[in-house]
Amino acid sequence: MRSEDRMKLSSLSPQSIEKIKSYRFDRFIEKHEGPEDWDAVLKYYHPEFMVINGYPVLLPIDQEQHPNITVLRTSVGDDGHTITLFLKDTTHVDDPKEETFRAGFVAVCDKVPGEEFFIATMYHEWFITDWPGKQVIP
């Protein structure tokens, strides 16, 4: 997907926005866990789609964090309706030595029925166990 073709929340129909608002996701961040509502994410954050390996994906993070995110691994489910992402987000990490413990996140994203995009249904902290050059599993 070319950058000029990038999907934007503002270009979605009201019906598509309502679909997003109806979803919940499992969250575990900084020892805070539980289900979260996408409706609240849209109200209190400024999320925007990221194009990851050609797929428009909506994560429950502020758009300002996008430049700090590195995709470490992407796994597309056999059915093409689920994507698992392993991410490094250095937005809140001042010391690179702490990246392994504070910058890792895993997201499971599902394709919204009738739409061309994916949204996170799970977003958790993750201790980075591998990245290019330091893989645990070859």
C-alpha positions in Angstrom: 0.0 0.0 0.0 1.5 3.3 -1.0 1.6 6.1 1.6 -0.9 8.2 -0.4 -3.3 5.2 -0.3 -2.9 4.8 3.5 -6.2 4.3 5.2 -7.3 7.0 7.7 -9.8 6.8 10.4 -11.3 10.1 9.2 -12.0 8.5 5.8 -14.1 5.7 7.2 -17.9 5.7 7.1 -19.9 6.3 10.3 -20.9 2.6 10.1 -17.3 1.5 10.0 -16.5 3.7 13.0 -19.4 2.2 14.9 -18.1 -1.3 14.2 -14.7 -0.3 15.7 -16.5 1.2 18.7 -18.3 -2.0 19.3 -15.1 -4.1 19.7 -13.3 -4.8 23.0 -9.7 -5.9 23.4 -7.7 -7.6 26.1 -5.0 -5.4 27.5 -2.1 -6.0 29.9 0.1 -2.9 30.3 2.2 -1.9 33.3 0.4 -4.4 35.5 -3.0 -3.0 34.5 -5.1 -5.6 32.9 -8.6 -6.3 31.7 -10.9 -5.7 28.8 -10.9 -2.3 27.2 -13.4 -0.7 24.8 -12.3 0.6 21.4 -14.9 3.3 22.0 -12.8 4.7 24.9 -9.6 4.5 22.8 -11.2 6.6 20.0 -12.3 9.1 22.6 -9.2 9.5 24.7 -6.3 8.7 22.3 -5.5 9.7 18.7 -5.1 6.3 17.1 -4.5 5.9 13.4 -3.9 3.0 11.1 -0.4 1.7 10.6 0.3 -0.2 7.4 2.2 -3.4 8.5 3.4 -5.7 5.7 0.7 -4.2 3.5 -2.1 -4.6 6.0 -3.9 -1.6 7.6 -3.9 -2.3 11.3 -5.4 -0.2 14.1 -3.6 -0.5 17.5 -4.7 1.0 20.8 -2.0 3.6 20.8 -1.6 7.2 20.0 -0.6 8.1 16.4 2.4 10.0 17.8 4.0 6.7 18.9 4.1 5.3 15.4 7.7 6.6 14.6 8.9 4.8 17.7 7.5 1.4 16.7 9.6 -1.3 15.1 7.8 -4.4 13.8 9.9 -7.4 15.0 7.8 -10.2 13.6 4.5 -10.5 11.8 2.5 -13.8 11.6 -0.6 -13.9 9.4 -3.1 -16.7 10.3 -3.9 -19.4 7.8 -7.3 -17.9 7.2 -5.9 -14.4 6.5 -8.3 -12.9 9.1 -5.8 -12.7 12.0 -2.4 -11.1 12.4 -0.1 -11.5 15.3 2.5 -8.7 15.7 5.6 -8.6 17.9 6.5 -4.9 18.3 9.2 -2.7 19.9 7.8 0.6 21.1 10.5 2.9 22.5 8.2 5.8 23.2 8.6 5.6 27.0 12.1 4.1 27.1 14.9 6.4 27.9 17.7 3.8 28.4 18.3 1.4 25.5 19.4 -1.2 28.0 15.8 -1.3 29.2 14.2 -2.0 25.8 14.1 -5.8 26.4 12.0 -5.3 29.5 9.9 -2.1 28.7 9.6 -1.8 25.0 8.1 -5.1 23.9 4.4 -5.6 22.9 2.5 -8.3 21.3 -0.8 -7.7 19.5 -3.4 -10.0 18.0 -5.4 -8.3 15.4 -8.5 -9.5 13.7 -10.0 -8.4 10.4 -13.2 -6.5 10.9 -16.0 -8.3 8.9 -17.0 -6.4 5.8 -13.9 -4.1 6.1 -10.4 -4.1 4.7 -8.6 -3.4 8.0 -7.6 -5.2 11.2 -8.0 -4.0 14.8 -6.2 -5.2 17.9 -8.3 -7.7 20.0 -5.3 -8.3 22.3 -2.5 -5.8 23.2 0.0 -7.0 25.9 3.4 -6.1 27.2 6.0 -8.6 26.1 9.6 -9.2 27.2 11.5 -9.0 24.0 13.0 -12.5 23.6 14.2 -12.2 20.1 14.9 -9.6 17.4 17.1 -9.7 14.3 20.5 -11.1 15.3 19.4 -12.3 18.7 16.7 -14.9 18.1 15.8 -17.5 20.7 14.3 -19.8 18.1 16.3 -20.0 14.8 
